[in-house]
Amino acid sequence: MNSGIDPEANFGVIENAAREAKAGGAEVLFTPEMSLLLDRNRERARGWIESDAPAEFAFRIGQIAARCDIDIALGSMPVSTTSGKWANRSCYFSRKLERWVTYDKIHMFDVDLASGETWRESSAYEAGGEVVSMDDTPLGRLGLTICYDLRFPALFHALGQRRCDAIAIPAAFTVPTGKAHWHVMLRARAIEASAFVVAAAQVGMHEDGRETFGHSLVVDPWGEVLLDMGGERPGLAFCEIDLARIDEVRAQVPSLANAREIPN
């Protein structure tokens, strides 16, 4: 996606993608981090985040999942919390409307890049404190993470120990860090967890002035890149997941079974 500062417009993109994805035979639609609102101007974004709108939009996406008969893994959206800070929240909407599963981003992106970009996610966002995975998705057991979480192997070790079949890593990666680290880290996380990785990404120049790297990827448990959407433009792409590949890889390299606790 190339999400902007108008949540209604971003919602329309997701709704159209859900219809197209289902028509193309997909079982799950994955969207990037901050799909519904990508706005670095926090004062401008505050009115939407701290209103009833995030809950209303989540309900509408759940209705789309049911209507289109497709699960929707919303990469994330900003929501308010009782602490006074916001949460960067990923949501998985089952088409059956049984429940929504949510995950709040654990690791905050607080950096000063050589390019001159400065990000202080923790000044507005509260870190999540729970590892989240869910059973019975079309991809088997699915683990939820968001963007900067990618740099912290312990989280993926925990998801690997839960024997996740796939892990979602929606992102809005900067261009400098994307060029340097995106592909290699996604492949590493897939290999470490012996799981598929599905990484839907923001791409291009955005209304708020930022530029994101793109290259939405699907990586198999062996580290092979099955899909790379490139870094030029948003769009919809399809990838078939063969869950039998997981057992093949775990039999060849049983690192999850052989793992031991490392003493401090």
Secondary structure as the mmCIF struct_conf table of DSSP 4:
data_model
#
loop_
_struct_conf.conf_type_id
_struct_conf.id
_struct_conf.beg_label_comp_id
_struct_conf.beg_label_asym_id
_struct_conf.beg_label_seq_id
_struct_conf.end_label_comp_id
_struct_conf.end_label_asym_id
_struct_conf.end_label_seq_id
BEND BEND1 ILE A 5 ILE A 5
HELX_RH_AL_P HELX_RH_AL_P1 PRO A 7 ALA A 23
TURN_TY1_P TURN_TY1_P1 GLY A 24 GLY A 25
BEND BEND2 GLU A 27 GLU A 27
STRN STRN1 VAL A 28 PHE A 30
TURN_TY1_P TURN_TY1_P2 GLU A 33 MET A 34
BEND BEND3 SER A 35 LEU A 36
BEND BEND4 ARG A 40 ARG A 40
HELX_RH_AL_P HELX_RH_AL_P2 ARG A 42 ILE A 49
TURN_TY1_P TURN_TY1_P3 GLU A 50 GLU A 50
BEND BEND5 SER A 51 ASP A 52
HELX_RH_AL_P HELX_RH_AL_P3 ALA A 53 CYS A 68
TURN_TY1_P TURN_TY1_P4 ASP A 69 ASP A 69
STRN STRN2 ASP A 71 SER A 80
TURN_TY1_P TURN_TY1_P5 THR A 82 SER A 83
BEND BEND6 GLY A 84 LYS A 85
STRN STRN3 TRP A 86 PHE A 93
TURN_TY1_P TURN_TY1_P6 ARG A 95 LYS A 96
BEND BEND7 GLU A 98 GLU A 98
STRN STRN4 TRP A 100 ASP A 104
BEND BEND8 HIS A 107 HIS A 107
STRN STRN5 ASP A 110 ASP A 112
TURN_TY1_P TURN_TY1_P7 ALA A 114 SER A 115
BEND BEND9 GLY A 116 GLY A 116
STRN STRN6 THR A 118 ARG A 120
HELX_RH_3T_P HELX_RH_3T_P1 GLU A 121 SER A 123
TURN_TY1_P TURN_TY1_P8 ALA A 124 ALA A 124
STRN STRN7 TYR A 125 TYR A 125
HELX_LH_PP_P HELX_LH_PP_P1 GLU A 126 GLY A 128
STRN STRN8 VAL A 132 THR A 137
TURN_TY1_P TURN_TY1_P9 PRO A 138 LEU A 139
STRN STRN9 GLY A 140 LEU A 144
HELX_RH_3T_P HELX_RH_3T_P2 CYS A 147 ARG A 151
HELX_RH_AL_P HELX_RH_AL_P4 PRO A 153 GLN A 161
TURN_TY1_P TURN_TY1_P10 ARG A 162 ARG A 163
BEND BEND10 ASP A 165 ASP A 165
STRN STRN10 ALA A 166 ALA A 168
STRN STRN11 ALA A 171 ALA A 171
STRN STRN12 THR A 174 THR A 174
HELX_RH_AL_P HELX_RH_AL_P5 VAL A 175 THR A 177
HELX_RH_PI_P HELX_RH_PI_P1 GLY A 178 TRP A 182
HELX_RH_AL_P HELX_RH_AL_P6 HIS A 183 ALA A 193
TURN_TY1_P TURN_TY1_P11 SER A 194 SER A 194
BEND BEND11 ALA A 195 ALA A 195
STRN STRN13 PHE A 196 ALA A 199
STRN STRN14 ALA A 201 ALA A 201
STRN STRN15 VAL A 203 MET A 205
TURN_TY1_P TURN_TY1_P12 GLU A 207 ASP A 208
BEND BEND12 GLY A 209 GLY A 209
STRN STRN16 GLU A 211 PHE A 213
STRN STRN17 LEU A 217 VAL A 219
TURN_TY1_P TURN_TY1_P13 PRO A 221 TRP A 222
BEND BEND13 GLY A 223 GLY A 223
STRN STRN18 VAL A 225 ASP A 228
BEND BEND14 GLY A 231 GLU A 232
TURN_TY1_P TURN_TY1_P14 LEU A 243 LEU A 243
HELX_RH_AL_P HELX_RH_AL_P7 ALA A 244 GLN A 252
BEND BEND15 VAL A 253 VAL A 253
HELX_RH_AL_P HELX_RH_AL_P8 SER A 255 ASN A 258
HELX_LH_PP_P HELX_LH_PP_P2 GLU A 261 PRO A 263
#
